[in-house]
Amino acid sequence: MMLRGIYAIVVLDMKRFWLNRARLFAGLAQPLLYLFVLGAGIGASMGGRMGGGNYQPFIFPGVLGLSQLFTATFAAITIVFDRQIGFFKAVLVSPVPRPAIAIGKIAAGALQAFLQGVVVLPFAWIAQVPFTVGSTIALLGAMALASITFSALGVAVAARFTSTTVFPIVSNAVLLPMYFLSGAMFPLDMAPPWMKVAVFFDPVAYAVDLMRGALLGRFYFNPWLSLGALAVIITLLTWVAVRIFNRGEDDSSLGATNFNWRR
């Protein structure tokens, strides 16, 4: 029942995604703006060099992370929409186990984020990113892990909201600092000391570093540290999401009445 429930949730969300597949291409605008406009401008101002290499190849893994991060968050907002229209209650009273709903939402969001990253991937050749068969396989693995992490983060946060107006504001207030702190746009070796400490608490930094290491062979963190940190983060966020879904709409014990910003 658990696996069938997860499969049903994934199929439902992917059908929604397919019906709104223009989103897949509309989601290219922000990553390409960062890569070719911001990247070209900053790269030219620094003589085309940053951290010992051309700037656009350097930020390409960060652009992939940006695309996946916001796609996963947008996928999670369907939870808030469903809650507003009452569909969420119908899902909760269905025979599908509630942990399967949470895990299915995470899996569906991760799949959407991964597909969005794959759409961005062909632009790597325009940005002169070096590719080999080995680096491509490693990159796809890192992208998959990043997608699961970002989706788990989105679902864990979205499960606590009832307002489609407030959720994007709060999520952007959380995600943008995490993204810019991650070293997606600059080498962490050049960061001030306080940022080098803070980055150890940023899951986006580990994901971007794995993707950059897969492509360029340059790691800031030990790869095993990044893999371990992301595994712990995924496990923790999945546990949080399952716990919230288990409580259903009766989440007063979580202190919902004390968080008026949810409304």
PyMOL commands that set and color helices and strands:
alter all, ss='L'
color gray80, all
select helices_A, chain A and resi 2-19+22-26+29-45+55-85+87-92+98-124+133-158+166-181+188-190+193-201+203-216+223-247+252-254+256-258+260-262
alter helices_A, ss='H'
color red, helices_A
select strands_A, chain A and resi 49-50+53-54
alter strands_A, ss='S'
color yellow, strands_A
deselect
rebuild
show_as cartoon
